[in-house]
């Protein structure tokens, strides 16, 4: 028999589904504000995505969940700062590939170092038990991200069903 103090799995799932995204987004906003850097969260997200290799504009828009014109404008701004380069794909000139420059890699590394230091300072102020819980939650979050990356989006799945 379950203890009355331990929420049922369905209640835990509901709680996480309701709270996780807004709390993660708030954490990100607060940390970016703490750093007070020159780059926006959107720009930092794009640089982080590009750290994995060159991407097409359309792919970046899908991965970042932004409209293609928004991505194009943001990429142009990053290019003007020397953080990324845009090139046409050799076999299809319509395709634009975006690549992180060495300056972009250095900026992303500096940001990551600063972020770790700031977050580390805050984590040092909370209990060992809470740090352990966050370490466990971080691993679990990585598993959730893997699941999300392996499956098509619901919108893409609906489109495939409609085409049948």
C-alpha positions as CSV (number, residue, x, y, z in Angstrom):
1,X,0.0,0.0,0.0
2,X,1.3,3.5,-0.9
3,X,2.0,6.0,1.8
4,X,-0.4,8.9,1.9
5,X,2.6,11.3,1.8
6,X,4.1,10.0,-1.5
7,X,2.2,11.3,-4.5
8,X,1.0,8.8,-7.1
9,X,3.0,8.6,-10.3
10,X,0.2,10.3,-12.3
11,X,0.3,13.2,-9.9
12,X,4.1,13.4,-10.2
13,X,3.9,13.3,-14.0
14,X,1.2,16.1,-13.9
15,X,3.4,18.2,-11.6
16,X,6.5,17.8,-13.8
17,X,4.5,18.5,-17.0
18,X,3.1,21.7,-15.5
19,X,6.2,23.0,-13.8
20,X,9.3,21.8,-15.5
21,X,9.4,24.0,-18.6
22,X,8.5,27.3,-16.9
23,X,11.0,26.7,-14.1
24,X,13.7,25.7,-16.6
25,X,13.0,28.8,-18.7
26,X,13.0,31.0,-15.6
27,X,16.3,29.5,-14.5
28,X,17.8,30.2,-17.9
29,X,16.5,33.8,-18.0
30,X,17.8,34.5,-14.5
31,X,21.2,33.1,-15.3
32,X,21.5,35.0,-18.6
33,X,20.5,38.2,-16.7
34,X,23.1,37.5,-14.1
35,X,25.8,37.2,-16.7
36,X,24.7,40.4,-18.4
37,X,26.4,39.5,-21.7
38,X,26.1,40.9,-25.1
39,X,24.3,37.9,-26.5
40,X,20.6,37.1,-26.1
41,X,19.2,33.7,-25.0
42,X,18.2,33.0,-28.6
43,X,21.7,33.8,-29.9
44,X,23.3,31.7,-27.2
45,X,21.0,28.8,-28.1
46,X,21.9,29.0,-31.8
47,X,25.6,29.1,-31.0
48,X,25.2,26.0,-28.7
49,X,23.3,24.2,-31.5
50,X,26.0,25.1,-34.0
51,X,28.7,23.8,-31.7
52,X,27.5,20.4,-32.9
53,X,28.4,21.2,-36.5
54,X,27.1,23.1,-39.5
55,X,23.3,23.3,-39.9
56,X,20.9,24.5,-42.5
57,X,18.8,27.6,-41.8
58,X,15.6,25.5,-42.0
59,X,17.0,22.9,-39.6
60,X,18.0,25.6,-37.1
61,X,14.5,27.1,-37.3
62,X,13.0,23.7,-36.5
63,X,15.5,22.9,-33.7
64,X,15.1,26.2,-32.0
65,X,11.4,26.4,-32.5
66,X,11.5,29.8,-34.3
67,X,10.2,31.1,-37.6
68,X,12.7,30.9,-40.4
69,X,12.8,34.7,-41.0
70,X,13.6,35.1,-37.3
71,X,16.5,32.6,-37.6
72,X,17.7,34.3,-40.7
73,X,17.8,37.7,-39.0
74,X,19.5,36.4,-35.9
75,X,22.1,34.5,-38.0
76,X,22.8,37.7,-39.9
77,X,23.4,39.5,-36.6
78,X,25.7,36.7,-35.4
79,X,27.6,36.8,-38.7
80,X,28.1,40.6,-38.4
81,X,29.7,39.9,-35.0
82,X,32.0,37.3,-36.6
83,X,30.5,34.4,-34.6
84,X,29.1,32.4,-37.5
85,X,29.6,32.2,-41.2
86,X,27.0,31.4,-43.9
87,X,27.9,29.5,-47.0
88,X,25.9,28.0,-49.9
89,X,25.8,24.2,-50.1
90,X,28.0,23.2,-53.1
91,X,25.5,20.7,-54.6
92,X,22.4,22.9,-54.0
93,X,23.0,26.7,-54.1
94,X,19.6,27.2,-52.5
95,X,20.7,25.7,-49.2
96,X,22.5,27.9,-46.7
97,X,24.7,26.3,-44.2
98,X,25.6,28.1,-41.0
99,X,28.9,27.3,-39.2
100,X,30.3,28.5,-35.9
101,X,33.6,30.4,-36.3
102,X,36.6,30.2,-34.1
103,X,35.5,33.5,-32.5
104,X,32.0,32.0,-32.0
105,X,33.5,28.9,-30.4
106,X,35.6,31.1,-28.0
107,X,32.5,33.2,-27.2
108,X,30.5,30.1,-26.4
109,X,33.2,28.7,-24.3
110,X,33.6,31.9,-22.3
111,X,29.9,32.0,-21.8
112,X,29.8,28.4,-20.6
113,X,32.7,29.1,-18.2
114,X,31.0,32.1,-16.7
115,X,27.7,30.2,-16.5
116,X,29.3,27.3,-14.6
117,X,30.9,29.7,-12.2
118,X,27.8,31.7,-11.5
119,X,25.6,28.6,-11.2
120,X,28.3,26.9,-9.1
121,X,28.3,29.8,-6.7
122,X,24.5,29.4,-6.2
123,X,24.6,25.7,-5.9
124,X,27.3,26.0,-3.2
125,X,24.7,27.8,-1.1
126,X,22.1,25.0,-1.1
127,X,22.2,21.7,0.9
128,X,24.1,18.6,-0.2
129,X,20.8,16.8,-0.4
130,X,19.4,19.4,-2.9
131,X,22.6,19.3,-5.0
132,X,22.4,15.5,-5.1
133,X,18.7,15.8,-6.1
134,X,19.6,18.3,-8.9
135,X,22.4,16.0,-10.1
136,X,19.9,13.1,-10.3
137,X,17.3,15.4,-12.0
138,X,19.9,16.5,-14.5
139,X,20.6,12.9,-15.5
140,X,16.9,12.3,-15.8
141,X,16.4,15.4,-17.9
142,X,19.1,14.2,-20.3
143,X,17.1,11.0,-20.7
144,X,13.9,13.0,-21.4
145,X,15.8,15.1,-24.0
146,X,17.0,11.9,-25.7
147,X,13.5,10.7,-26.0
148,X,12.3,14.0,-27.4
149,X,15.1,14.0,-30.0
150,X,14.4,10.4,-31.1
151,X,10.7,11.0,-31.9
152,X,9.2,13.2,-34.5
153,X,7.3,16.2,-33.3
154,X,3.5,15.8,-32.9
155,X,3.0,18.3,-35.7
156,X,5.2,16.2,-38.0
157,X,3.5,13.0,-37.0
158,X,0.1,14.6,-37.7
159,X,1.3,15.7,-41.2
160,X,2.4,12.1,-42.0
161,X,-1.0,10.7,-40.9
162,X,-2.9,13.3,-42.9
163,X,-0.8,12.4,-46.0
164,X,-1.8,8.7,-45.8
